Amino acid sequence: RKEVEQDPGPFNVPEGATVAFNCTYSNSASQSFFWYRQDCRKEPKLLMSVYSSGNEDGRFTAQLNRASQYISLLIRDSKLSDSATYLCVVNRLSGSARQLTFGSGTQLTVLP
Amino acid sequence: EAQVTQNPRYLITVTGKKLTVTCSQNMNHEYMSWYRQDPGLGLRQIYYSMNVEVTDKGDVPEGYKVSRKEKRNFPLILESPSPNQTSLYFCASSKRPDRTRAYEQYFGPGTRLTVT
């Protein structure tokens, strides 16, 4: 089983739609969770951290479910500019360092 | 401007010809890391460094070397590149992770390497 699993998509949605992505992780000791956004052939950039109580940033809402070991990202009122690949990222303990494990990403295309 | 830079951005080389990809950050970050990204496999960590002169293997270190002689620089060395090292490479830096949390990683623009 992969440490971090995501549905690769692609998700094709019309402008204005609400879309949700889920991501599951295997290490119950993980404590830091993130969603990154990656545009085609560009570097990943942090979209938002995910906190235990859930958090919202404008049209984006992130949730964490520790019991089921998954995190989610909800995008409301999708814009064309939201088209990208969304990477779920979880930290894991490795020796003395907490490293990040990246999911393979979920591809989103917002259609006009 | 806070940034991570990588050079070269594109490189085509032949099997066995040693190469170095440079990485530099201006954010005074202690933690630096190299990743490779391949279709369907996501980002996989090659090596990381917690501080100057402190480096450690990630998930896929075979065929790579790194050094951390200065805080801002973290070059990736391929002593004898092979075609299976054809990939998109990213350098990243962040605050030093501790036992309770990891921090946002800032990525360089990527280096697309082709080994023929």
Interface residues (C-beta under 8 A of the other chain):
Chain A: V4 P8 Q31 S32 F34 R41 K42 E43 P44 K45 L46 S49 L87 N91 L93 G95 S96 A97 R98 Q99 L100 F102 G103 S104 G105
Chain B: Y31 S33 Y35 G40 L41 G42 L43 R44 Q45 Y48 M50 D56 G58 L88 F90 P97 D98 R99 T100 R101 A102 Y103 E104 Q105 F107 G108 P109 G110
